[in-house]
Amino acid sequence: MARKDTDHPDYHFIKVVMTNGTEYTTRSTYGKEGDTLNLDIDPSTHPAWTGGSQQLLDRGGRVSRFNSRFGGLSLGGKK
């Protein structure tokens, strides 16, 4: 049984604006034809891509407790 065109979301062109102002056009199901998607985080600013440091919040000492309980575990790494 073949699918009808109405089974698929509307796939159209939008403009994406990165945090540094760079713009490009792509196809997406976001919004409607001609809409603009302004990014808050993108590869030019996110620490995962830039190599920057990211601080881990330790609420109630959870990370400290975890490290004290499991910090000495070796999970099959090199010996």
mmCIF file of the N, C-alpha and C atoms, coordinates in Angstrom:
data_MODEL
# 
_entry.id   MODEL 
# 
loop_
_atom_site.group_PDB 
_atom_site.id 
_atom_site.type_symbol 
_atom_site.label_atom_id 
_atom_site.label_alt_id 
_atom_site.label_comp_id 
_atom_site.label_asym_id 
_atom_site.label_entity_id 
_atom_site.label_seq_id 
_atom_site.pdbx_PDB_ins_code 
_atom_site.Cartn_x 
_atom_site.Cartn_y 
_atom_site.Cartn_z 
_atom_site.occupancy 
_atom_site.B_iso_or_equiv 
_atom_site.pdbx_formal_charge 
_atom_site.auth_seq_id 
_atom_site.auth_comp_id 
_atom_site.auth_asym_id 
_atom_site.auth_atom_id 
_atom_site.pdbx_PDB_model_num 
ATOM 1   N N  . MET A 1 1  ? 0.838  -1.180 0.000  1.00 0.00 ? 1  MET A N  1 
ATOM 2   C CA . MET A 1 1  ? 0.000  0.000  0.000  1.00 0.00 ? 1  MET A CA 1 
ATOM 3   C C  . MET A 1 1  ? 0.882  1.241  0.000  1.00 0.00 ? 1  MET A C  1 
ATOM 4   N N  . ALA A 1 2  ? 0.697  2.109  -0.945 1.00 0.00 ? 2  ALA A N  1 
ATOM 5   C CA . ALA A 1 2  ? 1.509  3.322  -1.070 1.00 0.00 ? 2  ALA A CA 1 
ATOM 6   C C  . ALA A 1 2  ? 1.038  4.388  -0.093 1.00 0.00 ? 2  ALA A C  1 
ATOM 7   N N  . ARG A 1 3  ? 1.994  5.179  0.403  1.00 0.00 ? 3  ARG A N  1 
ATOM 8   C CA . ARG A 1 3  ? 1.661  6.269  1.321  1.00 0.00 ? 3  ARG A CA 1 
ATOM 9   C C  . ARG A 1 3  ? 1.212  7.487  0.529  1.00 0.00 ? 3  ARG A C  1 
ATOM 10  N N  . LYS A 1 4  ? 0.286  8.204  1.074  1.00 0.00 ? 4  LYS A N  1 
ATOM 11  C CA . LYS A 1 4  ? -0.180 9.438  0.453  1.00 0.00 ? 4  LYS A CA 1 
ATOM 12  C C  . LYS A 1 4  ? 0.729  10.585 0.876  1.00 0.00 ? 4  LYS A C  1 
ATOM 13  N N  . ASP A 1 5  ? 0.801  11.635 0.080  1.00 0.00 ? 5  ASP A N  1 
ATOM 14  C CA . ASP A 1 5  ? 1.605  12.807 0.422  1.00 0.00 ? 5  ASP A CA 1 
ATOM 15  C C  . ASP A 1 5  ? 1.152  13.441 1.734  1.00 0.00 ? 5  ASP A C  1 
ATOM 16  N N  . THR A 1 6  ? -0.098 13.283 2.092  1.00 0.00 ? 6  THR A N  1 
ATOM 17  C CA . THR A 1 6  ? -0.617 13.894 3.313  1.00 0.00 ? 6  THR A CA 1 
ATOM 18  C C  . THR A 1 6  ? -0.129 13.176 4.570  1.00 0.00 ? 6  THR A C  1 
ATOM 19  N N  . ASP A 1 7  ? 0.495  12.009 4.431  1.00 0.00 ? 7  ASP A N  1 
ATOM 20  C CA . ASP A 1 7  ? 1.022  11.283 5.572  1.00 0.00 ? 7  ASP A CA 1 
ATOM 21  C C  . ASP A 1 7  ? 2.329  11.901 6.093  1.00 0.00 ? 7  ASP A C  1 
ATOM 22  N N  . HIS A 1 8  ? 2.938  12.756 5.324  1.00 0.00 ? 8  HIS A N  1 
ATOM 23  C CA . HIS A 1 8  ? 4.225  13.330 5.673  1.00 0.00 ? 8  HIS A CA 1 
ATOM 24  C C  . HIS A 1 8  ? 4.078  14.780 6.130  1.00 0.00 ? 8  HIS A C  1 
ATOM 25  N N  . PRO A 1 9  ? 4.927  15.220 7.057  1.00 0.00 ? 9  PRO A N  1 
ATOM 26  C CA . PRO A 1 9  ? 4.870  16.624 7.473  1.00 0.00 ? 9  PRO A CA 1 
ATOM 27  C C  . PRO A 1 9  ? 5.306  17.537 6.335  1.00 0.00 ? 9  PRO A C  1 
ATOM 28  N N  . ASP A 1 10 ? 4.911  18.779 6.400  1.00 0.00 ? 10 ASP A N  1 
ATOM 29  C CA . ASP A 1 10 ? 5.283  19.775 5.393  1.00 0.00 ? 10 ASP A CA 1 
ATOM 30  C C  . ASP A 1 10 ? 6.783  20.020 5.458  1.00 0.00 ? 10 ASP A C  1 
ATOM 31  N N  . TYR A 1 11 ? 7.504  19.740 4.400  1.00 0.00 ? 11 TYR A N  1 
ATOM 32  C CA . TYR A 1 11 ? 8.948  19.876 4.306  1.00 0.00 ? 11 TYR A CA 1 
ATOM 33  C C  . TYR A 1 11 ? 9.231  21.047 3.392  1.00 0.00 ? 11 TYR A C  1 
ATOM 34  N N  . HIS A 1 12 ? 9.838  22.124 3.914  1.00 0.00 ? 12 HIS A N  1 
ATOM 35  C CA . HIS A 1 12 ? 9.967  23.373 3.168  1.00 0.00 ? 12 HIS A CA 1 
ATOM 36  C C  . HIS A 1 12 ? 11.287 24.064 3.509  1.00 0.00 ? 12 HIS A C  1 
ATOM 37  N N  . PHE A 1 13 ? 11.570 25.173 2.836  1.00 0.00 ? 13 PHE A N  1 
ATOM 38  C CA . PHE A 1 13 ? 12.806 25.914 3.072  1.00 0.00 ? 13 PHE A CA 1 
ATOM 39  C C  . PHE A 1 13 ? 12.628 26.918 4.208  1.00 0.00 ? 13 PHE A C  1 
ATOM 40  N N  . ILE A 1 14 ? 13.653 26.965 5.123  1.00 0.00 ? 14 ILE A N  1 
ATOM 41  C CA . ILE A 1 14 ? 13.698 27.971 6.185  1.00 0.00 ? 14 ILE A CA 1 
ATOM 42  C C  . ILE A 1 14 ? 15.104 28.565 6.210  1.00 0.00 ? 14 ILE A C  1 
ATOM 43  N N  . LYS A 1 15 ? 15.249 29.675 6.895  1.00 0.00 ? 15 LYS A N  1 
ATOM 44  C CA . LYS A 1 15 ? 16.562 30.296 7.084  1.00 0.00 ? 15 LYS A CA 1 
ATOM 45  C C  . LYS A 1 15 ? 17.010 30.003 8.509  1.00 0.00 ? 15 LYS A C  1 
ATOM 46  N N  . VAL A 1 16 ? 18.260 29.547 8.675  1.00 0.00 ? 16 VAL A N  1 
ATOM 47  C CA . VAL A 1 16 ? 18.837 29.286 9.991  1.00 0.00 ? 16 VAL A CA 1 
ATOM 48  C C  . VAL A 1 16 ? 19.890 30.351 10.255 1.00 0.00 ? 16 VAL A C  1 
ATOM 49  N N  . VAL A 1 17 ? 19.797 31.010 11.431 1.00 0.00 ? 17 VAL A N  1 
ATOM 50  C CA . VAL A 1 17 ? 20.766 32.034 11.809 1.00 0.00 ? 17 VAL A CA 1 
ATOM 51  C C  . VAL A 1 17 ? 21.538 31.514 13.018 1.00 0.00 ? 17 VAL A C  1 
ATOM 52  N N  . MET A 1 18 ? 22.866 31.372 12.838 1.00 0.00 ? 18 MET A N  1 
ATOM 53  C CA . MET A 1 18 ? 23.710 30.890 13.919 1.00 0.00 ? 18 MET A CA 1 
ATOM 54  C C  . MET A 1 18 ? 24.026 32.032 14.879 1.00 0.00 ? 18 MET A C  1 
ATOM 55  N N  . THR A 1 19 ? 24.645 31.723 16.033 1.00 0.00 ? 19 THR A N  1 
ATOM 56  C CA . THR A 1 19 ? 24.889 32.728 17.061 1.00 0.00 ? 19 THR A CA 1 
ATOM 57  C C  . THR A 1 19 ? 25.823 33.835 16.599 1.00 0.00 ? 19 THR A C  1 
ATOM 58  N N  . ASN A 1 20 ? 26.701 33.554 15.639 1.00 0.00 ? 20 ASN A N  1 
ATOM 59  C CA . ASN A 1 20 ? 27.622 34.584 15.141 1.00 0.00 ? 20 ASN A CA 1 
ATOM 60  C C  . ASN A 1 20 ? 27.043 35.384 13.979 1.00 0.00 ? 20 ASN A C  1 
ATOM 61  N N  . GLY A 1 21 ? 25.776 35.160 13.651 1.00 0.00 ? 21 GLY A N  1 
ATOM 62  C CA . GLY A 1 21 ? 25.119 35.901 12.574 1.00 0.00 ? 21 GLY A CA 1 
ATOM 63  C C  . GLY A 1 21 ? 25.160 35.218 11.221 1.00 0.00 ? 21 GLY A C  1 
ATOM 64  N N  . THR A 1 22 ? 25.925 34.148 11.102 1.00 0.00 ? 22 THR A N  1 
ATOM 65  C CA . THR A 1 22 ? 25.986 33.402 9.850  1.00 0.00 ? 22 THR A CA 1 
ATOM 66  C C  . THR A 1 22 ? 24.608 32.836 9.536  1.00 0.00 ? 22 THR A C  1 
ATOM 67  N N  . GLU A 1 23 ? 24.196 32.950 8.277  1.00 0.00 ? 23 GLU A N  1 
ATOM 68  C CA . GLU A 1 23 ? 22.882 32.467 7.854  1.00 0.00 ? 23 GLU A CA 1 
ATOM 69  C C  . GLU A 1 23 ? 23.034 31.440 6.750  1.00 0.00 ? 23 GLU A C  1 
ATOM 70  N N  . TYR A 1 24 ? 22.130 30.480 6.735  1.00 0.00 ? 24 TYR A N  1 
ATOM 71  C CA . TYR A 1 24 ? 22.055 29.562 5.610  1.00 0.00 ? 24 TYR A CA 1 
ATOM 72  C C  . TYR A 1 24 ? 20.621 29.080 5.459  1.00 0.00 ? 24 TYR A C  1 
ATOM 73  N N  . THR A 1 25 ? 20.308 28.589 4.287  1.00 0.00 ? 25 THR A N  1 
ATOM 74  C CA . THR A 1 25 ? 18.966 28.086 3.981  1.00 0.00 ? 25 THR A CA 1 
ATOM 75  C C  . THR A 1 25 ? 19.022 26.571 3.934  1.00 0.00 ? 25 THR A C  1 
ATOM 76  N N  . THR A 1 26 ? 18.026 25.949 4.525  1.00 0.00 ? 26 THR A N  1 
ATOM 77  C CA . THR A 1 26 ? 17.938 24.493 4.524  1.00 0.00 ? 26 THR A CA 1 
ATOM 78  C C  . THR A 1 26 ? 16.473 24.086 4.473  1.00 0.00 ? 26 THR A C  1 
ATOM 79  N N  . ARG A 1 27 ? 16.247 22.813 4.229  1.00 0.00 ? 27 ARG A N  1 
ATOM 80  C CA . ARG A 1 27 ? 14.879 22.305 4.248  1.00 0.00 ? 27 ARG A CA 1 
ATOM 81  C C  . ARG A 1 27 ? 14.595 21.729 5.621  1.00 0.00 ? 27 ARG A C  1 
ATOM 82  N N  . SER A 1 28 ? 13.374 21.924 6.122  1.00 0.00 ? 28 SER A N  1 
ATOM 83  C CA . SER A 1 28 ? 13.019 21.500 7.466  1.00 0.00 ? 28 SER A CA 1 
ATOM 84  C C  . SER A 1 28 ? 11.513 21.361 7.595  1.00 0.00 ? 28 SER A C  1 
ATOM 85  N N  . THR A 1 29 ? 11.095 20.738 8.691  1.00 0.00 ? 29 THR A N  1 
ATOM 86  C CA . THR A 1 29 ? 9.675  20.698 9.034  1.00 0.00 ? 29 THR A CA 1 
ATOM 87  C C  . THR A 1 29 ? 9.357  21.768 10.066 1.00 0.00 ? 29 THR A C  1 
ATOM 88  N N  . TYR A 1 30 ? 10.367 22.558 10.485 1.00 0.00 ? 30 TYR A N  1 
ATOM 89  C CA . TYR A 1 30 ? 10.181 23.643 11.455 1.00 0.00 ? 30 TYR A CA 1 
ATOM 90  C C  . TYR A 1 30 ? 9.339  24.767 10.853 1.00 0.00 ? 30 TYR A C  1 
ATOM 91  N N  . GLY A 1 31 ? 8.356  25.254 11.585 1.00 0.00 ? 31 GLY A N  1 
ATOM 92  C CA . GLY A 1 31 ? 7.574  26.416 11.159 1.00 0.00 ? 31 GLY A CA 1 
ATOM 93  C C  . GLY A 1 31 ? 6.904  26.243 9.818  1.00 0.00 ? 31 GLY A C  1 
ATOM 94  N N  . LYS A 1 32 ? 6.976  27.330 9.042  1.00 0.00 ? 32 LYS A N  1 
ATOM 95  C CA . LYS A 1 32 ? 6.392  27.293 7.701  1.00 0.00 ? 32 LYS A CA 1 
ATOM 96  C C  . LYS A 1 32 ? 7.391  27.879 6.717  1.00 0.00 ? 32 LYS A C  1 
ATOM 97  N N  . GLU A 1 33 ? 7.114  27.749 5.438  1.00 0.00 ? 33 GLU A N  1 
ATOM 98  C CA . GLU A 1 33 ? 7.997  28.221 4.372  1.00 0.00 ? 33 GLU A CA 1 
ATOM 99  C C  . GLU A 1 33 ? 8.453  29.653 4.649  1.00 0.00 ? 33 GLU A C  1 
ATOM 100 N N  . GLY A 1 34 ? 9.785  29.877 4.623  1.00 0.00 ? 34 GLY A N  1 
ATOM 101 C CA . GLY A 1 34 ? 10.336 31.215 4.779  1.00 0.00 ? 34 GLY A CA 1 
ATOM 102 C C  . GLY A 1 34 ? 10.599 31.645 6.216  1.00 0.00 ? 34 GLY A C  1 
ATOM 103 N N  . ASP A 1 35 ? 10.209 30.833 7.223  1.00 0.00 ? 35 ASP A N  1 
ATOM 104 C CA . ASP A 1 35 ? 10.470 31.184 8.620  1.00 0.00 ? 35 ASP A CA 1 
ATOM 105 C C  . ASP A 1 35 ? 11.971 31.215 8.903  1.00 0.00 ? 35 ASP A C  1 
ATOM 106 N N  . THR A 1 36 ? 12.345 31.882 10.002 1.00 0.00 ? 36 THR A N  1 
ATOM 107 C CA . THR A 1 36 ? 13.733 31.971 10.430 1.00 0.00 ? 36 THR A CA 1 
ATOM 108 C C  . THR A 1 36 ? 13.884 31.269 11.773 1.00 0.00 ? 36 THR A C  1 
ATOM 109 N N  . LEU A 1 37 ? 14.897 30.412 11.882 1.00 0.00 ? 37 LEU A N  1 
ATOM 110 C CA . LEU A 1 37 ? 15.227 29.721 13.118 1.00 0.00 ? 37 LEU A CA 1 
ATOM 111 C C  . LEU A 1 37 ? 16.516 30.332 13.657 1.00 0.00 ? 37 LEU A C  1 
ATOM 112 N N  . ASN A 1 38 ? 16.431 31.061 14.781 1.00 0.00 ? 38 ASN A N  1 
ATOM 113 C CA . ASN A 1 38 ? 17.599 31.665 15.418 1.00 0.00 ? 38 ASN A CA 1 
ATOM 114 C C  . ASN A 1 38 ? 18.133 30.705 16.479 1.00 0.00 ? 38 ASN A C  1 
ATOM 115 N N  . LEU A 1 39 ? 19.370 30.258 16.306 1.00 0.00 ? 39 LEU A N  1 
ATOM 116 C CA . LEU A 1 39 ? 19.949 29.285 17.221 1.00 0.00 ? 39 LEU A CA 1 
ATOM 117 C C  . LEU A 1 39 ? 20.531 29.971 18.452 1.00 0.00 ? 39 LEU A C  1 
ATOM 118 N N  . ASP A 1 40 ? 20.330 29.365 19.627 1.00 0.00 ? 40 ASP A N  1 
ATOM 119 C CA . ASP A 1 40 ? 20.941 29.833 20.869 1.00 0.00 ? 40 ASP A CA 1 
ATOM 120 C C  . ASP A 1 40 ? 22.300 29.170 21.072 1.00 0.00 ? 40 ASP A C  1 
ATOM 121 N N  . ILE A 1 41 ? 22.436 27.940 20.616 1.00 0.00 ? 41 ILE A N  1 
ATOM 122 C CA . ILE A 1 41 ? 23.672 27.168 20.726 1.00 0.00 ? 41 ILE A CA 1 
ATOM 123 C C  . ILE A 1 41 ? 23.941 26.550 19.365 1.00 0.00 ? 41 ILE A C  1 
ATOM 124 N N  . ASP A 1 42 ? 25.193 26.622 18.926 1.00 0.00 ? 42 ASP A N  1 
ATOM 125 C CA . ASP A 1 42 ? 25.561 26.003 17.664 1.00 0.00 ? 42 ASP A CA 1 
ATOM 126 C C  . ASP A 1 42 ? 27.024 25.567 17.725 1.00 0.00 ? 42 ASP A C  1 
ATOM 127 N N  . PRO A 1 43 ? 27.521 24.877 16.706 1.00 0.00 ? 43 PRO A N  1 
ATOM 128 C CA . PRO A 1 43 ? 28.899 24.381 16.745 1.00 0.00 ? 43 PRO A CA 1 
ATOM 129 C C  . PRO A 1 43 ? 29.964 25.464 16.911 1.00 0.00 ? 43 PRO A C  1 
ATOM 130 N N  . SER A 1 44 ? 29.654 26.717 16.609 1.00 0.00 ? 44 SER A N  1 
ATOM 131 C CA . SER A 1 44 ? 30.663 27.768 16.756 1.00 0.00 ? 44 SER A CA 1 
ATOM 132 C C  . SER A 1 44 ? 30.797 28.244 18.201 1.00 0.00 ? 44 SER A C  1 
ATOM 133 N N  . THR A 1 45 ? 29.840 27.900 19.074 1.00 0.00 ? 45 THR A N  1 
ATOM 134 C CA . THR A 1 45 ? 29.890 28.367 20.456 1.00 0.00 ? 45 THR A CA 1 
ATOM 135 C C  . THR A 1 45 ? 29.825 27.261 21.503 1.00 0.00 ? 45 THR A C  1 
ATOM 136 N N  . HIS A 1 46 ? 29.367 26.079 21.162 1.00 0.00 ? 46 HIS A N  1 
ATOM 137 C CA . HIS A 1 46 ? 29.181 25.022 22.157 1.00 0.00 ? 46 HIS A CA 1 
ATOM 138 C C  . HIS A 1 46 ? 30.517 24.375 22.529 1.00 0.00 ? 46 HIS A C  1 
ATOM 139 N N  . PRO A 1 47 ? 30.778 24.184 23.838 1.00 0.00 ? 47 PRO A N  1 
ATOM 140 C CA . PRO A 1 47 ? 32.049 23.605 24.276 1.00 0.00 ? 47 PRO A CA 1 
ATOM 141 C C  . PRO A 1 47 ? 32.359 22.228 23.693 1.00 0.00 ? 47 PRO A C  1 
ATOM 142 N N  . ALA A 1 48 ? 31.350 21.468 23.339 1.00 0.00 ? 48 ALA A N  1 
ATOM 143 C CA . ALA A 1 48 ? 31.598 20.144 22.762 1.00 0.00 ? 48 ALA A CA 1 
ATOM 144 C C  . ALA A 1 48 ? 32.353 20.245 21.441 1.00 0.00 ? 48 ALA A C  1 
ATOM 145 N N  . TRP A 1 49 ? 32.157 21.328 20.697 1.00 0.00 ? 49 TRP A N  1 
ATOM 146 C CA . TRP A 1 49 ? 32.839 21.512 19.411 1.00 0.00 ? 49 TRP A CA 1 
ATOM 147 C C  . TRP A 1 49 ? 34.024 22.457 19.517 1.00 0.00 ? 49 TRP A C  1 
ATOM 148 N N  . THR A 1 50 ? 33.996 23.391 20.462 1.00 0.00 ? 50 THR A N  1 
ATOM 149 C CA . THR A 1 50 ? 35.065 24.392 20.548 1.00 0.00 ? 50 THR A CA 1 
ATOM 150 C C  . THR A 1 50 ? 36.202 23.961 21.446 1.00 0.00 ? 50 THR A C  1 
ATOM 151 N N  . GLY A 1 51 ? 36.013 22.904 22.242 1.00 0.00 ? 51 GLY A N  1 
ATOM 152 C CA . GLY A 1 51 ? 37.054 22.439 23.141 1.00 0.00 ? 51 GLY A CA 1 
ATOM 153 C C  . GLY A 1 51 ? 37.109 23.228 24.433 1.00 0.00 ? 51 GLY A C  1 
ATOM 154 N N  . GLY A 1 52 ? 36.127 24.072 24.666 1.00 0.00 ? 52 GLY A N  1 
ATOM 155 C CA . GLY A 1 52 ? 36.087 24.861 25.894 1.00 0.00 ? 52 GLY A CA 1 
ATOM 156 C C  . GLY A 1 52 ? 35.747 23.999 27.091 1.00 0.00 ? 52 GLY A C  1 
ATOM 157 N N  . SER A 1 53 ? 35.896 24.573 28.260 1.00 0.00 ? 53 SER A N  1 
ATOM 158 C CA . SER A 1 53 ? 35.580 23.811 29.463 1.00 0.00 ? 53 SER A CA 1 
ATOM 159 C C  . SER A 1 53 ? 34.145 24.067 29.865 1.00 0.00 ? 53 SER A C  1 
ATOM 160 N N  . GLN A 1 54 ? 33.555 23.055 30.432 1.00 0.00 ? 54 GLN A N  1 
ATOM 161 C CA . GLN A 1 54 ? 32.172 23.156 30.875 1.00 0.00 ? 54 GLN A CA 1 
ATOM 162 C C  . GLN A 1 54 ? 32.138 22.729 32.337 1.00 0.00 ? 54 GLN A C  1 
ATOM 163 N N  . GLN A 1 55 ? 31.423 23.471 33.156 1.00 0.00 ? 55 GLN A N  1 
ATOM 164 C CA . GLN A 1 55 ? 31.370 23.194 34.580 1.00 0.00 ? 55 GLN A CA 1 
ATOM 165 C C  . GLN A 1 55 ? 30.187 22.285 34.893 1.00 0.00 ? 55 GLN A C  1 
ATOM 166 N N  . LEU A 1 56 ? 30.439 21.267 35.708 1.00 0.00 ? 56 LEU A N  1 
ATOM 167 C CA . LEU A 1 56 ? 29.402 20.338 36.104 1.00 0.00 ? 56 LEU A CA 1 
ATOM 168 C C  . LEU A 1 56 ? 28.847 20.764 37.455 1.00 0.00 ? 56 LEU A C  1 
ATOM 169 N N  . LEU A 1 57 ? 27.531 20.965 37.522 1.00 0.00 ? 57 LEU A N  1 
ATOM 170 C CA . LEU A 1 57 ? 26.908 21.341 38.792 1.00 0.00 ? 57 LEU A CA 1 
ATOM 171 C C  . LEU A 1 57 ? 26.765 20.113 39.673 1.00 0.00 ? 57 LEU A C  1 
ATOM 172 N N  . ASP A 1 58 ? 27.204 20.226 40.920 1.00 0.00 ? 58 ASP A N  1 
ATOM 173 C CA . ASP A 1 58 ? 27.101 19.132 41.873 1.00 0.00 ? 58 ASP A CA 1 
ATOM 174 C C  . ASP A 1 58 ? 26.080 19.524 42.925 1.00 0.00 ? 58 ASP A C  1 
ATOM 175 N N  . ARG A 1 59 ? 24.854 19.099 42.733 1.00 0.00 ? 59 ARG A N  1 
ATOM 176 C CA . ARG A 1 59 ? 23.782 19.443 43.664 1.00 0.00 ? 59 ARG A CA 1 
ATOM 177 C C  . ARG A 1 59 ? 23.713 18.396 44.765 1.00 0.00 ? 59 ARG A C  1 
ATOM 178 N N  . GLY A 1 60 ? 23.944 18.826 45.973 1.00 0.00 ? 60 GLY A N  1 
ATOM 179 C CA . GLY A 1 60 ? 23.857 17.928 47.116 1.00 0.00 ? 60 GLY A CA 1 
ATOM 180 C C  . GLY A 1 60 ? 24.989 16.926 47.201 1.00 0.00 ? 60 GLY A C  1 
ATOM 181 N N  . GLY A 1 61 ? 26.128 17.187 46.545 1.00 0.00 ? 61 GLY A N  1 
ATOM 182 C CA . GLY A 1 61 ? 27.269 16.289 46.637 1.00 0.00 ? 61 GLY A CA 1 
ATOM 183 C C  . GLY A 1 61 ? 27.103 14.984 45.890 1.00 0.00 ? 61 GLY A C  1 
ATOM 184 N N  . ARG A 1 62 ? 26.199 14.920 44.947 1.00 0.00 ? 62 ARG A N  1 
ATOM 185 C CA . ARG A 1 62 ? 25.940 13.665 44.227 1.00 0.00 ? 62 ARG A CA 1 
ATOM 186 C C  . ARG A 1 62 ? 27.162 13.191 43.463 1.00 0.00 ? 62 ARG A C  1 
ATOM 187 N N  . VAL A 1 63 ? 27.839 14.106 42.790 1.00 0.00 ? 63 VAL A N  1 
ATOM 188 C CA . VAL A 1 63 ? 29.019 13.717 42.016 1.00 0.00 ? 63 VAL A CA 1 
ATOM 189 C C  . VAL A 1 63 ? 30.112 13.247 42.966 1.00 0.00 ? 63 VAL A C  1 
ATOM 190 N N  . SER A 1 64 ? 30.292 13.951 44.073 1.00 0.00 ? 64 SER A N  1 
ATOM 191 C CA . SER A 1 64 ? 31.307 13.558 45.054 1.00 0.00 ? 64 SER A CA 1 
ATOM 192 C C  . SER A 1 64 ? 31.002 12.177 45.624 1.00 0.00 ? 64 SER A C  1 
ATOM 193 N N  . ARG A 1 65 ? 29.742 11.928 45.957 1.00 0.00 ? 65 ARG A N  1 
ATOM 194 C CA . ARG A 1 65 ? 29.353 10.613 46.485 1.00 0.00 ? 65 ARG A CA 1 
ATOM 195 C C  . ARG A 1 65 ? 29.573 9.518  45.446 1.00 0.00 ? 65 ARG A C  1 
ATOM 196 N N  . PHE A 1 66 ? 29.214 9.808  44.212 1.00 0.00 ? 66 PHE A N  1 
ATOM 197 C CA . PHE A 1 66 ? 29.417 8.827  43.147 1.00 0.00 ? 66 PHE A CA 1 
ATOM 198 C C  . PHE A 1 66 ? 30.898 8.512  42.995 1.00 0.00 ? 66 PHE A C  1 
ATOM 199 N N  . ASN A 1 67 ? 31.730 9.561  42.930 1.00 0.00 ? 67 ASN A N  1 
ATOM 200 C CA . ASN A 1 67 ? 33.168 9.351  42.757 1.00 0.00 ? 67 ASN A CA 1 
ATOM 201 C C  . ASN A 1 67 ? 33.767 8.591  43.929 1.00 0.00 ? 67 ASN A C  1 
ATOM 202 N N  . SER A 1 68 ? 33.309 8.854  45.159 1.00 0.00 ? 68 SER A N  1 
ATOM 203 C CA . SER A 1 68 ? 33.867 8.146  46.309 1.00 0.00 ? 68 SER A CA 1 
ATOM 204 C C  . SER A 1 68 ? 33.455 6.675  46.289 1.00 0.00 ? 68 SER A C  1 
ATOM 205 N N  . ARG A 1 69 ? 32.276 6.371  45.792 1.00 0.00 ? 69 ARG A N  1 
ATOM 206 C CA . ARG A 1 69 ? 31.811 4.978  45.743 1.00 0.00 ? 69 ARG A CA 1 
ATOM 207 C C  . ARG A 1 69 ? 32.384 4.205  44.563 1.00 0.00 ? 69 ARG A C  1 
ATOM 208 N N  . PHE A 1 70 ? 32.459 4.861  43.406 1.00 0.00 ? 70 PHE A N  1 
ATOM 209 C CA . PHE A 1 70 ? 32.807 4.138  42.182 1.00 0.00 ? 70 PHE A CA 1 
ATOM 210 C C  . PHE A 1 70 ? 34.070 4.648  41.505 1.00 0.00 ? 70 PHE A C  1 
ATOM 211 N N  . GLY A 1 71 ? 34.769 5.588  42.102 1.00 0.00 ? 71 GLY A N  1 
ATOM 212 C CA . GLY A 1 71 ? 35.959 6.186  41.477 1.00 0.00 ? 71 GLY A CA 1 
ATOM 213 C C  . GLY A 1 71 ? 37.071 5.204  41.189 1.00 0.00 ? 71 GLY A C  1 
ATOM 214 N N  . GLY A 1 72 ? 37.181 4.137  41.989 1.00 0.00 ? 72 GLY A N  1 
ATOM 215 C CA . GLY A 1 72 ? 38.256 3.171  41.805 1.00 0.00 ? 72 GLY A CA 1 
ATOM 216 C C  . GLY A 1 72 ? 37.940 2.041  40.847 1.00 0.00 ? 72 GLY A C  1 
ATOM 217 N N  . LEU A 1 73 ? 36.734 2.026  40.293 1.00 0.00 ? 73 LEU A N  1 
ATOM 218 C CA . LEU A 1 73 ? 36.341 0.946  39.385 1.00 0.00 ? 73 LEU A CA 1 
ATOM 219 C C  . LEU A 1 73 ? 37.101 1.022  38.063 1.00 0.00 ? 73 LEU A C  1 
ATOM 220 N N  . SER A 1 74 ? 37.495 -0.114 37.591 1.00 0.00 ? 74 SER A N  1 
ATOM 221 C CA . SER A 1 74 ? 38.089 -0.222 36.269 1.00 0.00 ? 74 SER A CA 1 
ATOM 222 C C  . SER A 1 74 ? 37.055 -0.907 35.386 1.00 0.00 ? 74 SER A C  1 
ATOM 223 N N  . LEU A 1 75 ? 36.626 -0.235 34.333 1.00 0.00 ? 75 LEU A N  1 
ATOM 224 C CA . LEU A 1 75 ? 35.543 -0.767 33.493 1.00 0.00 ? 75 LEU A CA 1 
ATOM 225 C C  . LEU A 1 75 ? 36.090 -1.407 32.216 1.00 0.00 ? 75 LEU A C  1 
ATOM 226 N N  . GLY A 1 76 ? 37.049 -2.294 32.359 1.00 0.00 ? 76 GLY A N  1 
ATOM 227 C CA . GLY A 1 76 ? 37.550 -3.028 31.200 1.00 0.00 ? 76 GLY A CA 1 
ATOM 228 C C  . GLY A 1 76 ? 38.491 -2.216 30.338 1.00 0.00 ? 76 GLY A C  1 
ATOM 229 N N  . GLY A 1 77 ? 39.021 -1.135 30.858 1.00 0.00 ? 77 GLY A N  1 
ATOM 230 C CA . GLY A 1 77 ? 39.976 -0.327 30.103 1.00 0.00 ? 77 GLY A CA 1 
ATOM 231 C C  . GLY A 1 77 ? 41.325 -0.996 30.066 1.00 0.00 ? 77 GLY A C  1 
ATOM 232 N N  . LYS A 1 78 ? 42.330 -0.296 29.572 1.00 0.00 ? 78 LYS A N  1 
ATOM 233 C CA . LYS A 1 78 ? 43.688 -0.842 29.502 1.00 0.00 ? 78 LYS A CA 1 
ATOM 234 C C  . LYS A 1 78 ? 44.224 -1.041 30.906 1.00 0.00 ? 78 LYS A C  1 
ATOM 235 N N  . LYS A 1 79 ? 44.946 -2.125 31.084 1.00 0.00 ? 79 LYS A N  1 
ATOM 236 C CA . LYS A 1 79 ? 45.518 -2.442 32.393 1.00 0.00 ? 79 LYS A CA 1 
ATOM 237 C C  . LYS A 1 79 ? 46.970 -2.078 32.454 1.00 0.00 ? 79 LYS A C  1 
# 
